[in-house]
Amino acid sequence: QVQLVESGGGLVQAGGPLRLSCAASRSIDSFNAMGWYRQAPGNQRELVASISRGGSTNYADSAKGRFTIIRDNAKNTVYLQMNSLEPEDAGIYYCAADIPLGTIWYRDWGQGTRVTVSS
């Protein structure tokens, strides 16, 4: 089990940048993966970006070329750098960690941080 605390959300104008942070309560270097998910009004929670233990990344089509997920093991923190924000990027962003437990794994979630994009 790990506690995840997101920060960095807020109001940003369309076209602007925003960086989200996910601080974990313990070392993250043994996690299978960490990721960012977004839930917009009327939509399901969906993957925005993820990074595996080995460093491979995966992005939603809408995020490719604009968002970057960054892992800093020394700080037990994962970041989501968002550039060229669009109104469609708005929503609550949740941090997730996939944690191994013996032969299985489980997922922990943060409480989320809201991103609002104005025009």
N, C-alpha and C positions, 0 to 999 in steps of 0.2 A: 504494500500500500504506500502511496505517496500523495502528498498534498500539492496541488498545482494552483498557483495564483496568477491570474492574468492581469495585465495593466497596459496602459497606453491608448486605450480607446477614447473616443471623443468625437467632436464635430470637426469636419474638415471639408474644405471646398472641393468641388469636382476638379480633377486635374492635379491635386496636391498629394503629398506623401504622408504616410503614417507608419509608425513602427510599433508593433505589439510585442509584449514580453510575456513569457511564461516562466515563472520561477518555481522550481521544484524543491521540496523539502529535503531531498537527499540526492545522492549521486545519480546521474542519468546515463552514464556511459554503458551500463549493462542493460538498458531498456531495448526491447526489440525495435521500437520505433517511437517517434513522437510526431504529432501532427496538429494542424489547425483545422477546425471545422466551423462552418458558418450556418446559422439559421436565420433566414429572412422571413418576414411576415408572410404567412400562408404557404410556406415551403418546409420541406423536411431538412433536417440537419445534413449537410453535405461536406465532403472533404474539400478543403481548399489547397492544402499542401501538407506533405509529410516527408520525414527524413528517417531512414533506417539506421540501425546500429553501425552498419558499414558505410554510411554516408550517401547512399543513393536517395534521390529525391523523386517525388511525384507531385504533380500539380493538376488541378482542375483546368480544363481548357480555357476557362475565363480568366484564370490567373497567370497562365503561361506568358512569359515576357514582361510581366508587370510586377509580380510578387516573387519574393525570395525567402525561403525558409533557412534559418541559420541556427546551428547548434553550438553552444559554448559549454563544453563539459566542465571547464574550470569554474564557471559561475553557476552550474546546474540550471542553465537557462536556455530556452529556445525562443528565437525571435521570428517574427513575420514582418518583413519589410515590404510595404505596399506602396507602389508608385502609380501615378496617373489614375487616381481613384475615380470611379464612376458611380452614379447613383445606384446602380445594380449591385455594387459591392457592399452596400449597407446591410447591417444585421448584427446579431450577437455572435461574436467569435469565441469559440471554446477551444481550449488546449486539451489534448489527450495524450496519454502515455500508455503504451503497450508493454506490460511488465511480465517477464517470464516467472513461472512458479512451477518448478519441477518440469514435468513433461507438457504442461499447458501454459497458457498466458491469460492475463486479464487486462482490462482497460480501465484506467482512472481518468476522471474528467475534472477540469476546473469549473469555476462558477460562471465564467464568461465575462466578456467585456464588450460593450456596445460601440459600434462604429456607425456614425451618421454622416452622410455625404450630402452636402448642399450644393445648389447650383446658382 
